[in-house]
Amino acid sequence: MKKHLLLFLLTLFAGYCFSQKDGIALSSTDTTLQTAFYQAKAMALSYKGKPGDPVGPWYESALPPRSAFCMRDVSHQTIAAEILGLSAANKNMLTLFAKNISQSKDWCSYWEMNKHGKPAPEDYRNDTAFWYNLNANFDVLNACWKLYLWTGDKTYIIDAAFKNFYDRSVNEFIRSWVLQPDSLLTRPAHPNAPAHYNEKVAFNRCRGLPSYSEGVPDIKMGIDLVAALYRGLLSYAAIAEAAGNKKMSDAFIEKAKQYQQHIDRYWWDEQAQRYNTFYSNKDSFGKNEGETFLLWFDAIKDSARKQKTLEHLVSGDWNVENLSYFPLIMYQNGYAEKGYDYILHLTSPSTKRREYPEVSFGVIKGIVEGLMGVEADARYNRISTLYRHLSSSTTTVKDIPVLNSLISVTHYGAGSSMLQNKGKKAIIWRAKFYSRIPYLYYQKKQLKTRQETDWKGQVISFADVVVQPGQQAMVTMGMNNQ
């Protein structure tokens, strides 16, 4: 705790020297946002492992005293880690998770590993006695696909260790843990229980938890696991398509849809206007945590239900692990004011447990991907931007590592954006703006727009510009802004 208090004081009173000396930087006429960014950056970088640690490159992504990283937290923190220059750590940790999947663990990996390169003893005794949340395989699968889209690094989709992890997860793992769509509510509570199973022993009872909600007793299935299965299989389908296997891709898209349809059919409580979040071994639904992951994995297709879910989340009092997902979720779902509020809350010194690693990484992700709207798609060598800040402020994020390049993005309020390509290759920039307009303007020339509509019906107009190495390009909504 003293360490992070010191970092806070350094960022607040020393001109941000700790965090601005290299790497990504943010400047904004919204000085409150700027302060929050540098507090989060300093905190996040304090979790970087030491060069001599036996495990290799890593960063803390579990309870800080353990000097460890777990599958859920890493999956959540990876894109922010890329933004912060921790690419080598991402690849090392995810490779370790992929390589340690095994039949002796019923196709689980190690839920948590430490800086010594060993499974964390807090969660692992041997292959028959360990802690494991079943969401993890699909969370990691999805995170790796997103890392490919962000970085263009094909290791994440063609490397043998990763391919084996994905193949085992969507086949043997699902069969072993009885996670087929028609078995989710009828499966045994402990499909792979050891011979001398003891409910009171955590490493028996929690060897295959069907949810990230660890405090729910007697749970058979969590809605967050169903959502993870849906998104994981869609990511697997996308990887198959990227490899040229359209037939397999189509087959797994159909399999993924069955999990989303299961959510629609069984989990909505019409009277409460909320989703149930778990199903017990007493064959009854209940409500606890879990809705966050419906949005994180984009598993709600009914707009009215999504609206109700968002309203419930913003009205609740959640732990910081849950809240760390909120900045991005709120910005991406039309709750920009709430996204901003959560950024300030999560970086406030008065927020309890703000030193949990997911928090600072979640803020960085919320600002760059959420507020600045930076997205990448390596399949098309394309970067998209969309300013979601409610104020008319000007905000610049410099030196974002993306697509094996380095870019800077400036938004001049809602009507003009600039992208600078500091890399060695041309990049397609998709400049997006909230409005239905026929043209955007680039170098005083008209660009005919295309339109897309978000889930709330809000129209976004966009156009593509090729930005050459060393070039700085500005796209505006009006000629007079050129």
N, C-alpha and C positions, 0 to 999 in steps of 0.2 A: 504493500500500500504506500509506503514512504517513497518508493521508487517512482510510482506514477504521480504522486503529489509533486515531486520534484520536476518531473517532465511537464506537468501542467504549468507550474510556475515559470519554467524556462520558456515555454511557448507564449505565455501571456505577457511576461515582463521583459524578455530579452530580445524583442524584435523578431521572434520566430527564427533565430539563427540556427537552432537545432534542426528544424525541419525544412528550411528553405535553401540550405546550402547546396543541395543537389536533388535530382529526381523531379517528380511532378510538383508543380506549383500552381497556386490559385490566387488571382487578384480580382477584387470586385468592389464596385461602389457600395455594395451591401457589406459593410465591414463586419457585421455580426456573423454572416455566412463565412467570411474569410477567416475569422477567429476560430469558428467551429471546425473548419477544414484543417487548420494547422494543429489544433489540439488533437483531432482524430489521427492525423498523419504521425505526429510524434508518438502517440500511444501505440499505434499499430506497429511502427518500426521498432519499438522497444521490445517486441516479442520475437524479433529475428534471432535465430539460433547463432551460436558462436562457431567460427570457422573450424575449431578443433573437435566439435562434437562428433562422436562415433557414427551417428546416424547419417551424417552428411548434411546438406542444406535443409533447413526446416524452419518453421515458425510455430509459436505456441498457438494451439487451437483446441484447447481443452481447459479444465480447471487449472489456473496458472501455477499452483504449487507443484503440479505433477511434471512439469517440463515435458509435455507430451502433446500429441495431436490425434484427434479422433475423426472418424469418417464423416460424421455429420457436419462438424464445425469446419473442417477443411473444405468440404463441398460448398459450404456457404461463403467461405472467405477467398476462394481461388481468384476470382476476377479482380477483386480489390488488391489481392497480392500481386497479380500481374501489373496492375496500375502503379503499385509501389515499388516495382522492380524486383520482386521476389519470384521470378520465373523459375529459377533453378530449384528453389524449395518446393514449388508446386509439383514439378515433374518428379522430383525425388520422392516426396511423400505419397503421391498418387501411384507411382510405380511400385512402392512398397505395399500399398494396399492391394494392388492388382496381383502382384506376385505371390502374395500370401493367402490367396483363396485356395481351399483344399477340400478334398472329399472327406478327410478325417474330421473336419469341422462342419460337415454337411454343407459345403460350398459357401461358408462364411469366410471372411478374411479376419484380420485382427481389428477389432473395433477401435482400439487405441494403441498407439506406439509411442515410445519415449525417445529422448535424445540419445540414448545408448543403442538405439536400433533394435530394441526388444519390445515385445508386447507389454504394455503397461501392467505391472502386477496388480494394480487396483482393479483391473478388469479381466485378468486372465490367469488361470492356474495351469491348465493343460487343455488339450483339444476336446475334452469332454466336459470341462468345467470353465465357463467363461461368460462374460456379459456381451450381449449382441442385440442391437436393434435392427430388425429385418429391413427397415427402410434403407439402410446404409448402401447396399449394393446398387440400388436404383438411383440414389442420390449421387453417388460417385460416378455412375455411368452418365447421368445427365450433366454433371459438372465437367466431365472430360469432353463431352460433345461441345459444351459452351466454350471451353478453353480452346478447342480447335477453331471454332468460329471467331474467337477474339484474336488468337495468335497466328493462325495459319500453320501451326506446327502439326504435321501429319502423324507425328509419333502417337498422338492421342487416338488416332483412328486406324492406324495400320500396324503398330507395334504388336508383336506376338503376345507379350504378357497382357497388354490391354485387351486385345481381341479375345484371348482365352477368358479373361475376367468377364467380359460382356457376354460371351457365348454361354458360359456356365451360369451366369446370373439369370438370363432370360429363359433358360431351359432347366438344367438340373436343380438350381436353387429354388425355382418356383415349384417344381415337383416335390422336392425334399421337404419343403415347409408348407406344402398344401396351400398354395396361393393362387390356384386357378380361379377365374372369375366366378364360377358356379360353386366354389367351395369356401368362399370367404366367410360366410356366416355359419358354416356347418363343420369347419375344420376342427380337429382336436386342438386343445389349448397348447399342448407340448408335443408336436409330432415327432421330435427326435430326443425324447427324454432319456436320460441314462438309465441303466438297469436298476440302480438303487436311488430312484428319484426321491428327493425330499423337498417339499414345497417351501420349507423354511430356509433352505439354502439358496442364497441369491444366485449363485453360479449354476444352479439347476433351474430355478424359476425364471431367470432372466436370460437364459441361453436361447435366444430367439424371441425377443419381445416384439409383438406385432404393432408397435407404435413408438413414436418418440415421447409420448406422454407416459413417463415412467412411474408416476404415482397412482395410476388407476389400478385398483386390485381386480383380480379375476377377469382380466381382459382377454377377449378372443380375437378382436380385430379393431384397428384404429382407422379412422377415415384418412388420416395422413399417410398411412401405408398404402391404401388404395390409390390415393393421388400420386404417390411416388411410383407405384407400379405403372400407372397410366403414362406419366411423363418419361419414366425410364424406358419403356417399350417404344415410345415415340422417338426418343433419342437413338435407340438401337436401330429403328427403321431408317432414320436419317443417315446414320453411319453406313448402313447397308446400301442406301441409295448413292452415297458419296463414293462407295466402292464399285458402283456399277451394277449392283444386284437389285434391280427394280422389283423382281418377283418377291424376293424376301422382304424388301421394304414394304411392299403393299400388304403382305401377310401380317407383318407386325403392326402396321397401322390399324388393321382390323382387330388384332388382339388388344391393342391399347384402347380402342374405342369401347370394348366390352367393360373395361374397368371404369371408364367415365360414365357409361350408361348404368353401371351398377350403382354409382354414387347418386345419379339422378333418380333411380328407381327406388332405392331403399333408405337413403340416409336423410332425406329432407323431412323435417317435422313441420307439417303444414300449420298446425295450431300455434306453435311457438314462432313460426317464421324464421327458423334457424336450422342449421344442420346438426344432427346428432354427430358426436365425434368418436364414440366407441361403442362396441357391441360386446356384451359380457358373456361369460360361460353359462349364465342363467338365461340366455336367449332374450336379452332385453337391451335396448339402446339407452345411451346416456350421453351427457354433455360434460366436457371438460375442455382441455386445450385441443388443438388440432386444426382449427379453421385456417390458421395462418398458412398452412401448407397447401390448402386448396387453392389459395391465391398464388403462392410461391411457384407451384407446379402448373398454374393456369388450368385447373381442372373443373372450373365452373363455367358452363356454357350458357346457362339461363341468366340473362342480364338482371332480371328482378331479384333472383336469388343472390347473385353477386353483390348487388346493391345492399341487400339486407345483411350479408356477411360483412361487408366493409363497415356498415353502420354499427354492427355489433362489436367489431374489433376496436374501432376508435372510441367506443363508449366503455371499454373494459379496462381493468387494471391488470397488466400482464408483467411477467418477469422479464428481465433484460434480454434473455436469450430470444424470447419471442419478439420483443420490441426491436431488436437489431435487424429484423427483416422488414420492419415497417417503413423506413424511409423510401426504399425502392418500390415496395408494394404500393404505397400511397401515390407516389409520383406516376407510376405506370398505369394506375387505375383512376386517374382524374381527381385525386385528392391532394393537389399540390400544397395547399395551405397546411394540411396535416403532415405531409412529408417534411415540410420545413420545420414544423413544430417538433417533430420527433428527432430531427437532427440536432436541434438546440437542446432538447431534453437529454439526449444520450451523451452529449458532450458537456453537460452541466456538472460542475464539481459536487453538486448536492444530490445527484442521482446515485442511488445505491447500486453497488456492483458494476459501475461503469467501466471498471478495469477488466471485466471479462473480455477476452480477446475478440469474440464475435462482434462486440459493440463498435469498436473503432473501425474495424474492417467494414461493417455494415454501413457506417456513416460515409466512408469513402465511396463505397459502391452506390449509395443513395445519391450522393452529389454528382458523381461523374456519369453514371448510367441513368439515374433518375432525373435530377434537376437539369443537368446539361444535355441529357438525352443522347449520349454517345453510345452507339451500338456498332458492332462489327460483324461481318459475314464473309469469312475467308473463301467461301465457295465462289463469290463474285468479286473478290478483292474490293469490298465496298464498306465504307464507314458512313453511318447515318447520324444526324444530329437533330435535336428538337428541344428548344428551350422551354422548360416547364416552370420557370420562376414566375411568381405572380406579380412581382414588382417590375418596374421598367428599368431595372438596374443593368449595368454592363458587367459581365463576368467573363474572365479568361481563365482557362485551364491550360497550362503549358506543359509540354513534354510528356504526353501520354504515350506509353509504349503499347502499340497495337499493330497487328498485321505485320510483325517483324519490321516495324517502322517507328517513327516518332512524329506525333502530330500535336498541334496546339489549336484550340477552339476558342473563339470569342463570340459571345452573343451580345448584341447591342439592343437590349430590350427584346420585344417579341417580333421585330420586323426585319432585322438584319443579322447575318451570321458570317463569320470568317473562319476558314480553315487553312492552316499552314502545314505543309508537308515537309518535314525535315529529314525524311528518309531517302533511300536510294532508288525507289521505284515509284511509278505513278499509282495513284489511288483514286478510285471512284468515290466521290463524295455525294451522298444523297442528302440535300438540304431540305429540311421539313419545317413547315410553319402551320400553326393553327389558323386556318381560314380556307374558305372556298374561293380561290382566285384562279384566273385562267393562265396567268404568266408570273414568273419570277424574273429577276433581272441579274445578269452577270456581265460585268464589263460593258454596261449600258446596252446589252443585247437582251432581247426577250427569250426566255426559256419557257416553252409550253409545259404546263404542269400536268401531273396526274394526281388523282385523289385516292385517299383511303379513309376509312371511317373507323373510329375506335368503338369499343363495346357500348359506350354511352351515346353513340350517334354523332360525336363531334368530328367534323371534317378536317382532315390534314392534307394540305397541298404540298407536293414535293417535285423536285427536279434533280437530275444527276449532272455532275460536273466532273471532268477528269482533271485532277490536280497533279501536276508534274513534280518531280523531286525539286526541292528548294523553292517551290512556288507558293504564293499566298493568294487565296481566292476568296472573294466576298460575294455572297448572294443575298439579295434584298427583296422585299415585297413591293418596293416602289422605285421607279427610276430616279426620283429625287434623293434617294438615299445613297446613290452610287458615288 
